[in-house]
Amino acid sequence: MASAPKPSLPVLYKELVPLNSNEHATWKGRTTDKAPWVANQHAIPLTVEEFPLAQRDFPIVFSSGDRPVPLALMGLNEGVNVFFNEEGVPHGTPYVPAYIRRYPFLLAKLQQDTDNLSLCFDPTADLVGDFDEGNALFNENKEPSEHTNALLQFCEKFEEAGNKTQMFMKELEDADLLMDGEISIQRRDNPDQPFTYRGFRMVNQDKLRELRGDQLRKWNENGLLPLIFAHLFSLELMRTVFAKQVEMGKGPIAGEMAPPATN
């Protein structure tokens, strides 16, 4: 399974350090047009607000387990990413999920008995440090710089989107709409032996058709129904990802997709 090195940390993050003016007063943040940290990630968490854009490029599925989350599939096998090369440079101009753009920063609880969140970063990313060049994280008065405030605002919006995503997932689970997913893809050179992929969840279209009219009206009014359709329409892209893996010599290999562990 593709997962963070430490079970307590979400995917991509290897360590977390709270950003503070005492230890990091002179530190800077680097910007980059590469994302090497996603080169070997086949599934990245999504928020529901990203569905309209993400569904143009990626199959959107849901992770297995007790707390399913939406995922953008960048490959059908663990360690395979057909949208970014080994250096983290995207092939073409795919949508880049906010989860990737947020890294190496993250809002996290420093104490479990409080709801307060602190801005933290992954020091192994080599994007934050005592560099000669970059965006200052604190000003001369040790107050957060404009750059840091912008990072904080982005992370706060991500948390808000995450809360909306949890509500969306609860609606799906309460309506018992999620089912174990399975997709079989045939190759033209060997049509009698399709490649079958499992290890994810998807919306059960039969149960969706059986929902009451008032429930569907409610979901249409609050914007949930279009999100479900975005997910369903995007599943056809699995065949596109499959074809890219074949073209790039990265598969195919039938089996579990093994979505990454997330917090």
C-alpha positions in Angstrom: 0.0 0.0 0.0 1.2 3.5 -0.8 1.3 5.3 2.5 3.2 7.8 4.5 6.3 6.5 6.2 4.7 7.2 9.6 1.1 5.9 10.1 0.2 9.0 12.0 1.0 11.3 9.0 -1.0 11.7 5.8 0.3 10.6 2.5 3.4 12.6 1.2 4.4 13.9 4.6 7.4 12.2 6.3 7.8 14.6 9.2 5.9 17.6 10.6 7.5 20.6 12.4 5.5 23.6 13.7 6.4 26.8 12.0 7.5 29.4 14.7 9.3 32.7 14.8 11.8 31.5 17.5 13.4 28.8 15.4 12.5 29.9 11.9 12.8 33.7 12.1 15.3 33.9 9.2 13.9 31.0 7.2 12.5 31.2 3.7 10.2 29.2 1.5 11.1 28.2 -2.0 8.7 28.0 -4.9 9.0 25.2 -7.5 7.4 24.1 -10.7 8.2 20.5 -10.0 6.5 18.1 -7.6 8.9 15.1 -7.2 7.0 14.0 -4.1 4.1 12.8 -6.2 6.1 11.0 -8.9 5.4 7.6 -7.4 1.9 8.3 -6.0 -0.9 6.7 -7.8 -3.8 8.3 -5.8 -4.1 11.7 -4.3 -6.9 12.9 -2.0 -9.4 15.4 -3.4 -12.0 17.8 -2.0 -15.5 17.9 -3.4 -14.9 21.5 -4.6 -12.3 20.1 -7.0 -14.5 17.5 -8.7 -15.6 19.7 -11.6 -12.0 20.3 -12.7 -10.4 17.0 -11.6 -13.0 14.9 -13.4 -11.7 16.2 -16.7 -8.3 14.5 -16.2 -8.6 11.8 -13.5 -10.9 9.0 -12.5 -12.4 10.0 -9.1 -12.9 7.0 -6.7 -13.3 6.6 -3.0 -10.9 4.8 -0.7 -11.7 1.6 1.1 -12.0 1.4 4.9 -14.0 3.0 7.6 -13.4 6.6 6.6 -13.5 6.7 2.8 -12.2 9.8 1.1 -12.3 10.9 -2.6 -9.2 10.2 -4.6 -7.8 11.3 -7.9 -6.3 8.2 -9.6 -3.0 9.0 -11.3 -2.2 5.4 -12.0 -4.0 2.0 -11.7 -1.1 0.4 -9.8 0.8 1.3 -6.7 3.9 3.5 -7.5 2.6 4.3 -11.0 1.8 7.9 -11.9 1.2 8.7 -15.6 0.6 12.4 -15.1 4.0 13.3 -13.6 7.4 12.1 -14.6 10.2 11.0 -12.2 11.2 14.6 -11.5 7.7 15.7 -10.7 7.2 17.6 -14.0 3.6 17.2 -15.3 2.9 15.6 -18.6 0.9 18.3 -20.4 -1.3 20.5 -18.2 -3.4 18.3 -16.0 -5.3 19.7 -13.0 -3.0 19.7 -10.0 -5.0 18.8 -6.8 -4.9 21.2 -3.9 -3.4 18.5 -1.7 -0.3 18.6 -3.9 -0.2 22.4 -4.0 -0.5 22.6 -0.2 2.6 20.5 0.4 4.9 20.8 2.4 2.6 22.8 4.6 -0.3 21.5 6.7 -2.6 22.6 9.5 -2.3 20.2 12.4 -3.2 19.9 16.1 -0.2 20.2 18.4 -2.3 19.1 21.3 -5.1 16.5 21.0 -7.2 18.0 23.7 -7.8 21.2 21.7 -9.3 22.1 18.4 -6.6 24.7 17.6 -4.6 24.1 14.5 -1.0 25.3 13.9 0.8 25.8 10.6 3.4 23.0 10.2 5.7 21.9 7.4 7.6 18.8 6.3 11.3 19.7 6.7 12.4 16.8 4.4 10.9 18.5 1.4 13.8 20.9 1.0 11.4 23.7 0.3 11.6 25.4 3.7 14.9 26.3 5.3 17.5 28.9 6.1 18.1 29.7 2.5 19.8 32.8 0.9 16.9 33.1 -1.6 13.2 32.6 -1.3 10.2 34.1 0.3 10.7 35.3 3.9 8.4 33.5 6.3 8.7 36.2 9.0 9.4 39.9 8.9 12.0 41.8 11.0 9.5 42.0 13.9 9.2 38.2 13.8 5.6 38.5 12.6 4.3 36.3 9.8 5.1 37.7 6.4 2.6 38.2 3.6 3.9 34.9 2.1 3.2 33.0 5.3 -0.2 34.6 5.7 -1.1 33.5 2.2 0.1 30.0 3.0 -2.0 30.0 6.1 -5.1 31.2 4.2 -4.6 28.5 1.6 -4.4 25.8 4.3 -7.4 27.2 6.1 -9.5 27.0 2.9 -8.3 23.5 2.3 -9.5 22.6 5.8 -12.9 24.2 5.1 -13.1 22.2 1.8 -12.1 19.1 3.8 -15.0 19.6 6.2 -17.4 19.9 3.2 -16.0 16.7 1.8 -16.6 14.9 5.0 -20.2 16.0 4.9 -20.5 14.8 1.3 -19.1 11.4 2.3 -21.5 11.1 5.2 -24.4 11.7 2.9 -23.3 8.9 0.6 -22.7 6.5 3.5 -26.0 7.4 5.2 -27.8 6.7 1.9 -25.8 3.4 1.6 -24.7 4.4 -1.9 -21.1 3.3 -1.7 -20.1 -0.2 -3.1 -16.9 -2.0 -3.6 -15.6 -1.0 -7.1 -14.3 -3.3 -9.8 -13.4 -2.5 -13.4 -12.2 -4.9 -16.1 -10.3 -3.6 -19.0 -9.5 -5.6 -22.2 -6.5 -5.2 -24.3 -7.0 -5.6 -28.1 -4.1 -8.0 -28.3 -5.6 -10.3 -25.7 -9.3 -9.7 -25.3 -10.0 -13.0 -23.6 -7.9 -12.0 -20.5 -9.1 -8.7 -19.2 -7.2 -6.8 -16.5 -9.4 -6.4 -13.4 -8.8 -3.7 -10.8 -10.3 -3.6 -7.3 -9.5 -2.0 -3.9 -11.6 1.1 -4.3 -15.2 2.2 -3.7 -17.7 3.9 -6.0 -21.3 5.0 -6.1 -23.8 2.2 -6.7 -25.8 3.5 -9.7 -28.7 1.0 -9.1 -29.3 2.4 -5.6 -28.9 5.9 -6.9 -31.8 5.3 -9.3 -33.9 4.0 -6.5 -33.6 7.1 -4.3 -36.7 9.0 -3.4 -37.6 12.1 -5.5 -37.4 14.4 -2.5 -33.9 13.2 -1.7 -32.8 13.7 -5.2 -34.3 17.2 -5.3 -32.5 18.1 -2.0 -29.2 16.9 -3.4 -29.7 18.7 -6.7 -30.5 22.0 -4.8 -27.5 21.7 -2.5 -25.1 20.7 -5.3 -24.4 17.2 -4.1 -26.0 15.4 -7.1 -23.7 17.1 -9.7 -20.7 15.9 -7.6 -22.0 12.3 -7.8 -22.4 12.5 -11.5 -18.9 14.0 -11.9 -17.5 11.0 -10.0 -19.5 8.5 -12.2 -18.6 10.2 -15.5 -14.9 10.3 -14.5 -14.7 6.5 -14.1 -14.5 6.1 -17.9 -11.1 7.7 -17.6 -9.7 4.5 -16.0 -9.4 3.2 -19.5 -7.4 6.3 -20.5 -5.1 5.9 -17.6 -4.7 2.2 -18.5 -3.7 3.1 -22.0 -1.2 5.6 -20.8 0.4 3.0 -18.5 0.7 0.7 -21.5 2.2 3.4 -23.7 4.7 4.4 -21.0 5.7 0.8 -20.3 4.4 1.0 -16.7 1.9 -1.8 -16.8 -0.6 -3.1 -16.9 -0.7 -5.2 -13.7 -4.0 -6.5 -12.5 -4.8 -6.3 -8.8 -5.6 -4.0 -5.9 -5.2 -0.3 -6.4 -4.4 0.1 -2.8 -5.3 3.8 -2.3 -3.0 5.7 0.1 -3.5 6.1 3.8 -4.9 9.5 4.7 -5.7 11.3 8.0 
